[in-house]
Amino acid sequence: MANIDKNTVNNALYTKLIGSVALVALLDTDASYSGVYRLEAPEGSKFPYLTYFRVTAPDVSTFDSEVQEVLYQITAHAKTTATKTAAEAAGDIMTEVANALNLQDLAYTGFVFCVYDQDLGESYDEETEVATDIVQYAIRTTVTR
């Protein structure tokens, strides 16, 4: 089995995230900004938004099936609004990320799905007034031998 193609998985993950109506409703989007960005948000992006990037390369197992796993880090970035603290807004976004991704298939050739891996924590930057909430998801593909 070939290694997981990073560009295809990046696109599939992006498509899954922006395909969640509940998630996109929490992000600041318009014709110029999707609210979901690979690596970092472009200059001028409005809060709240998500960033994601690949953390690890494929991991191959050799039992009855061949499993490849790639970890992606997903970060919610939010500021305080009239109705929510920045931390609450980031937490709400991560709830919808979980609904969109956990144990869900991605549009990718082969059997590929996302599994929640770990919560990397929350932080708040007092200078910028931005809260972040960070999680990792494992994207796995399995082929029976």
Contact map, one row per residue, 1 for C-alpha under 8 A:
1110000000000000000000000000000000000000000000000000000000000000010000000000000000000000000000000000000000000000000000000000000000000000000000100
1111000000000000000000000000000000000000000000000000000000000000000000000000000000000000000000000000000000000000000000000000000000000000000000000
1111100000000000000000000000000000000000000000000000000001000000000100000000000000000000000000000000000000000000000000000000000000000000000000000
0111110010000000000000000000000000000000000000000000000001000000000101000000000000000000000000000000000000000000000000000000000000000000000010000
0011111110000000000000000000000000000000000000000000000000000000000000000000000000000000000000000000000000000000000000000000000000000000000000000
0001111111000000000000000000000000000000000000000000000000000000000000000000000000000000000000000000000000000000000000000000000000000000000000000
0000111111100000000000000000000000000000000000000000000000000000000000000000000000000000000000000000000000000000000000000000000000000000000000000
0000111111110000000000000000000000000000000000000000000000000000000000000000000000000000000000000000000000010000000000000000000000000000000000000
0001111111111000000000000000000000000000000000000000000000000000000000000000000000000000000000000000000000010000000000000000000000000000000000000
0000011111111100000000000000000000000100000000000000000000000000000000000000000000000000000000000000000000000000000000000000000000000000000000000
0000001111111110000000000000000000000000000000000000000000000000000000000000000000000000000000000000000000000000000000000000000000000000000000000
0000000111111111000000000000000000000000000000000000000000000000000000000000000000000000000000000000000001110000000000000000000000000000000000000
0000000011111111100000000000000000000000000000000000000000000000000000000000000000000000000000000000000001000000000000000000000000000000000000000
0000000001111111110000000000000000011000000000000000000000000000000000000000000000000000000000000000000000000000000000000000000000000000000000000
0000000000111111111000000000000000000000000000000000000000000000000000000000000000000000000000000000000000000000000000000000000000000000000000000
0000000000011111111100000000000000000000000000000000000000000000000000000000000000000000000000000001100001100000000000000000000000000000000000000
0000000000001111111100110000000000010000000000000000000000000000000000000000000000000000000000001001100000000000000000000000000000000000000000000
0000000000000111111110110000000001010000000000000000000000000000000000000000000000000000000000000000000000000000000000000000000000000000000000000
0000000000000011111110010000000000000000000000000000000000000000000000000000000000000000000000000000000000000000000000000000000000000000000000000
0000000000000001111111110000000000000000000000000000000000000000000000000000000000000000000000010001000000000000000000000000000000000000000000000
0000000000000000011111111000000000000000000000000000000000000000000000000000000000000000000000000000000000000000000000000000000000000000000000000
0000000000000000000111111100000000000000000000000000000000000000000000000000000000000000000000010000000000000000000000000000000000000000000000000
0000000000000000110111111110000000000000000000000000000000000000000000000000000000000000000010011001000000000000000000000000000000000000000000000
0000000000000000111111111111100000100000000000000000000000000000000000000000000000000000000000000000000000000000000000000000000000000000000000000
0000000000000000000011111111000000000000000000000000000000000000000000000000000000000000000000000000000000000000000000000000000000000000000000000
0000000000000000000001111111000000000000000000010000000000000000000000000000000000000000000110000000000000000000000000000000000000000000000000000
0000000000000000000000111111100000100000000000111100000000000000000000000000000000000000000010000000000000000000000000000000000000000000000000000
0000000000000000000000011111110011100000000001111000000000000000000000000000000000000000000000000000000000000000000000000000000000000000000000000
0000000000000000000000010011111111100000000001000000000000000000000000000000000000000000000000000000000000000000000000000000000000000000000000000
0000000000000000000000000001111111000000000000000000000000000000000000000000000000000000000000000000000000000000000000000000000000000000000000000
0000000000000000000000000000111111000000000000000000000000000000000000000000000000000000000000000000000000000000000000000000000000000000000000000
0000000000000000000000000000111111000000000000000000000000000000000000000000000000000000000000000000000000000000000000000000000000000000000000000
0000000000000000000000000001111111100000000010000000000000000000000000000000000000000000000000000000000000000000000000000000000000000000000000000
0000000000000000010000000001111111111000000000000000000000000000000000000000000000000000000000000000000000000000000000000000000000000000000000000
0000000000000000000000010011100011111000000011011100000000000000000000000000000000000000000000000000000000000000000000000000000000000000000000000
0000000000000100110000000000000001111100100000001111000000000000000000000000000000000000000000000000000000000000000000000000000000000000000000000
0000000000000100000000000000000001111111110000001111000000000000000000000000000000000000000000000000000000000000000000000000000000000000000000000
0000000001000000000000000000000000011111100000000011100000000000000000000000000000000000000000000000000000000000000000000000000000000000000000000
0000000000000000000000000000000000001111100000000011100000000000000000000000000000000000000000000000000000000000000000000000000000000000000000000
0000000000000000000000000000000000001111110000000011000000000000000000000000000000000000000000000000000000000000000000000000000000000000000000000
0000000000000000000000000000000000011111111010001110000000000000000000000000000000000000000000000000000000000000000000000000000000000000000000000
0000000000000000000000000000000000001001111110000000000000000000000000000000000000000000000000000000000000000000000000000000000000000000000000000
0000000000000000000000000000000000000000111110000000000000000000000000000000000000000000000000000000000000000000000000000000000000000000000000000
0000000000000000000000000000000000000000011111000000000000000000000000000000000000000000000000000000000000000000000000000000000000000000000000000
0000000000000000000000000000000010100000111111101000000000000000000000000000000000000000000000000000000000000000000000000000000000000000000000000
0000000000000000000000000001100000100000000111111000000000000000000000000000000000000000000000000000000000000000000000000000000000000000000000000
0000000000000000000000000011000000000000000011111000000000000000000000000000111000000000000000000000000000000000000000000000000000000000000000000
0000000000000000000000000111000000100000000001111100000000000000000000000001111000000000110000000000000000000000000000000000000000000000000000000
0000000000000000000000000011000000111000100011111110000000000000000000000001110000000000000000000000000000000000000000000000000000000000000000000
0000000000000000000000000010000000111000100000011111000000000000000000000111100000000000000000000000000000000000000000000000000000000000000000000
0000000000000000000000000000000000011111100000001111100000000000000000000111100000000000000000000000000000000000000000000000000000000000000000000
0000000000000000000000000000000000011111000000000111110000000000000000011110000000000000000000000000000000000000000000000000000000000000000000000
0000000000000000000000000000000000000110000000000011111000000000000000011100000000000000000000000000000000000000000000000000000000000000000000000
0000000000000000000000000000000000000000000000000001111110000000000001111000000000000000000000000000000000000000000000000000000000000000000000000
0000000000000000000000000000000000000000000000000000111110000000000001111000000000000000000000000000000000000000000000000000000000000000000000000
0000000000000000000000000000000000000000000000000000011111000000000001110000000000000000000000000000000000000000000000000000000000000000000000000
0000000000000000000000000000000000000000000000000000011111100000000011100000000000000000000000000000000000000000000000000000000000000000000000000
0011000000000000000000000000000000000000000000000000000111110000000111000000000000000000000000000000000000000000000000000000000000000000000000000
0000000000000000000000000000000000000000000000000000000011111000001111000000000000000000000000000000000000000000000000000000000000000000000000000
0000000000000000000000000000000000000000000000000000000001111100011110000000000000000000000000000000000000000000000000000000000000000000000000000
0000000000000000000000000000000000000000000000000000000000111110111100000000000000000000000000000000000000000000000000000000000000000000000000000
0000000000000000000000000000000000000000000000000000000000011111111000000000000000000000000000000000000000000000000000000000000000000000000000000
0000000000000000000000000000000000000000000000000000000000001111110000000000000000000000000000000000000000000000000000000000000000000000000000000
0000000000000000000000000000000000000000000000000000000000000111110000000000000000000000000000000000000000000000000000000000000000000000000000011
0000000000000000000000000000000000000000000000000000000000001111111000000000000000000000000000000000000000000000000000000000000000000000000001111
1000000000000000000000000000000000000000000000000000000000011111111100000000000000000000000000000000000000000000000000000000000000000000000001111
0000000000000000000000000000000000000000000000000000000000111100111110000000000000000000000000000000000000000000000000000000000000000000000111100
0011000000000000000000000000000000000000000000000000000001111000011111000000000000000000000000000000000000000000000000000000000000000000000111000
0000000000000000000000000000000000000000000000000000000011110000001111100000000000000000000000000000000000000000000000000000000000000000011110000
0001000000000000000000000000000000000000000000000000011111100000000111110000000000000000000000000000000000000000000000000000000000000000011100000
0000000000000000000000000000000000000000000000000000011110000000000011111000000000000000000000000000000000000000000000000000000000000001111000000
0000000000000000000000000000000000000000000000000001111100000000000001111100000000000000000000000000000000000000000000000000000000000001111000000
0000000000000000000000000000000000000000000000000001111000000000000000111110000000000000000000000000000000000000000000000000000000000111100000000
0000000000000000000000000000000000000000000000000111100000000000000000011111000000000000000000000000000000000000000000000000000000000111100000000
0000000000000000000000000000000000000000000000000111000000000000000000001111100000000000000000000000000000000000000000000000000000011110000000000
0000000000000000000000000000000000000000000000011110000000000000000000000111110000000000011011000000000000000000000000000000000000111100000000000
0000000000000000000000000000000000000000000000111110000000000000000000000011111000000000010000000000000000000000000000000000000001111000000000000
0000000000000000000000000000000000000000000000111000000000000000000000000001111100000110110000000000000000000000000000000000000001110000000000000
0000000000000000000000000000000000000000000000110000000000000000000000000000111110001110100000000000000000000000000000000000000011100000000000000
0000000000000000000000000000000000000000000000000000000000000000000000000000011111111110100000000000000000000000000000000000000011000000000000000
0000000000000000000000000000000000000000000000000000000000000000000000000000001111111100000000000000000000000000000000000000000000000000000000000
0000000000000000000000000000000000000000000000000000000000000000000000000000000111110000000000000000000000000000000000000000000000000000000000000
0000000000000000000000000000000000000000000000000000000000000000000000000000000111111000000000000000000000000000000000000000000000000000000000000
0000000000000000000000000000000000000000000000000000000000000000000000000000000111111111100000000000000000000000000000000000000000000000000000000
0000000000000000000000000000000000000000000000000000000000000000000000000000001110111111100000000000000000000000000000000000000000000000000000000
0000000000000000000000000000000000000000000000000000000000000000000000000000011110011111110000000000000000000000000000000000000011100000000000000
0000000000000000000000000000000000000000000000000000000000000000000000000000011100011111111000000000000000000000000000000101000000111000000000000
0000000000000000000000000000000000000000000000000000000000000000000000000000000000011111111100000000000000000000000000000000000000000000000000000
0000000000000000000000000000000000000000000000010000000000000000000000000000011100011111111110000000000000000000000000000000000000000000000000000
0000000000000000000000000000000000000000000000010000000000000000000000000001110000000111111111000000000000000000000000000000000000111000000000000
0000000000000000000000000000000000000000000000000000000000000000000000000001000000000011111111100000000000000000000000000000000000001000000000000
0000000000000000000000000100000000000000000000000000000000000000000000000000000000000001111111110000000000000000000000000000000000000000000000000
0000000000000000000000100110000000000000000000000000000000000000000000000001000000000000111111111000000000000000000000000000000000000000000000000
0000000000000000000000000000000000000000000000000000000000000000000000000001000000000000011111111100000000000000000000000000000000001000000000000
0000000000000000000000000000000000000000000000000000000000000000000000000000000000000000001111111110000000000000000000000000000000000000000000000
0000000000000000000101100000000000000000000000000000000000000000000000000000000000000000000111111111000000000000000000000000000000000000000000000
0000000000000000100000100000000000000000000000000000000000000000000000000000000000000000000011111111110000000000000000000000000000000000000000000
0000000000000000000000000000000000000000000000000000000000000000000000000000000000000000000001111111110000000000000100000000000000000000000000000
0000000000000000000000000000000000000000000000000000000000000000000000000000000000000000000000111111110000000000000000000000000000000000000000000
0000000000000001100100100000000000000000000000000000000000000000000000000000000000000000000000011111110100000000000000000000000000000000000000000
0000000000000001100000000000000000000000000000000000000000000000000000000000000000000000000000001111111110000000011100000000000000000000000000000
0000000000000000000000000000000000000000000000000000000000000000000000000000000000000000000000001111111100000000011100000000000000000000100000000
0000000000000000000000000000000000000000000000000000000000000000000000000000000000000000000000000000111110000000111100000000000000000000000000000
0000000000000000000000000000000000000000000000000000000000000000000000000000000000000000000000000001111111000000111000000000000000000000000000000
0000000000000000000000000000000000000000000000000000000000000000000000000000000000000000000000000000101111100011110000000000000000000000000000000
0000000000011001000000000000000000000000000000000000000000000000000000000000000000000000000000000000000111110001110000000000000000000000000000000
0000000000010001000000000000000000000000000000000000000000000000000000000000000000000000000000000000000011111001000000000000000000000000000000000
0000000110010000000000000000000000000000000000000000000000000000000000000000000000000000000000000000000001111111000000000000000000000000000000000
0000000000000000000000000000000000000000000000000000000000000000000000000000000000000000000000000000000000111111000000000000000000000000000000000
0000000000000000000000000000000000000000000000000000000000000000000000000000000000000000000000000000000000011111000000000000000000000000000011100
0000000000000000000000000000000000000000000000000000000000000000000000000000000000000000000000000000000010011111100000000000000000000000000011100
0000000000000000000000000000000000000000000000000000000000000000000000000000000000000000000000000000000011111111110000000000000000000000001111000
0000000000000000000000000000000000000000000000000000000000000000000000000000000000000000000000000000001111000011111000000000000000000000001110000
0000000000000000000000000000000000000000000000000000000000000000000000000000000000000000000000000000111111000001111100000000000000000000111100000
0000000000000000000000000000000000000000000000000000000000000000000000000000000000000000000000000000111100000000111110000000000000000000111100000
0000000000000000000000000000000000000000000000000000000000000000000000000000000000000000000000000100111000000000011111000000000000000011110000000
0000000000000000000000000000000000000000000000000000000000000000000000000000000000000000000000000000000000000000001111100000000000000011110000000
0000000000000000000000000000000000000000000000000000000000000000000000000000000000000000000000000000000000000000000111110000000000000011100000000
0000000000000000000000000000000000000000000000000000000000000000000000000000000000000000000000000000000000000000000011111000000000000111000000000
0000000000000000000000000000000000000000000000000000000000000000000000000000000000000000000000000000000000000000000001111100000000001111000000000
0000000000000000000000000000000000000000000000000000000000000000000000000000000000000000000000000000000000000000000000111110000000001110000000000
0000000000000000000000000000000000000000000000000000000000000000000000000000000000000010000000000000000000000000000000011111000000111100000000000
0000000000000000000000000000000000000000000000000000000000000000000000000000000000000000000000000000000000000000000000001111100000111000000000000
0000000000000000000000000000000000000000000000000000000000000000000000000000000000000010000000000000000000000000000000000111110011110000000000000
0000000000000000000000000000000000000000000000000000000000000000000000000000000000000000000000000000000000000000000000000011111111100000000000000
0000000000000000000000000000000000000000000000000000000000000000000000000000000000000000000000000000000000000000000000000001111111000000000000000
0000000000000000000000000000000000000000000000000000000000000000000000000000000000000000000000000000000000000000000000000000111110000000000000000
0000000000000000000000000000000000000000000000000000000000000000000000000000000000000000000000000000000000000000000000000000111111000000000000000
0000000000000000000000000000000000000000000000000000000000000000000000000000001100000100000000000000000000000000000000000001111111100000000000000
0000000000000000000000000000000000000000000000000000000000000000000000000000111100000100000000000000000000000000000000000001110111110000000000000
0000000000000000000000000000000000000000000000000000000000000000000000000001111000000110010000000000000000000000000000000111100011111000000000000
0000000000000000000000000000000000000000000000000000000000000000000000000011110000000010010000000000000000000000000000000111000001111100000000000
0000000000000000000000000000000000000000000000000000000000000000000000000011100000000010011001000000000000000000000000011110000000111110000000000
0000000000000000000000000000000000000000000000000000000000000000000000001111000000000000000000000000000000000000000000111100000000011111000000000
0000000000000000000000000000000000000000000000000000000000000000000000001110000000000000000000000000000000000000000111111000000000001111100000000
0000000000000000000000000000000000000000000000000000000000000000000000111100000000000000000000000000000000000000000111110000000000000111110000000
0000000000000000000000000000000000000000000000000000000000000000000000111100000000000000000000000000010000000000011111000000000000000011111000000
0000000000000000000000000000000000000000000000000000000000000000000011110000000000000000000000000000000000000000011110000000000000000001111100000
0000000000000000000000000000000000000000000000000000000000000000000011110000000000000000000000000000000000000001111000000000000000000000111110000
0000000000000000000000000000000000000000000000000000000000000000001111000000000000000000000000000000000000000001111000000000000000000000011111000
0001000000000000000000000000000000000000000000000000000000000000001110000000000000000000000000000000000000000111100000000000000000000000001111100
0000000000000000000000000000000000000000000000000000000000000000111100000000000000000000000000000000000000000111000000000000000000000000000111110
1000000000000000000000000000000000000000000000000000000000000000111000000000000000000000000000000000000000000110000000000000000000000000000011111
0000000000000000000000000000000000000000000000000000000000000001110000000000000000000000000000000000000000000000000000000000000000000000000001111
0000000000000000000000000000000000000000000000000000000000000001110000000000000000000000000000000000000000000000000000000000000000000000000000111
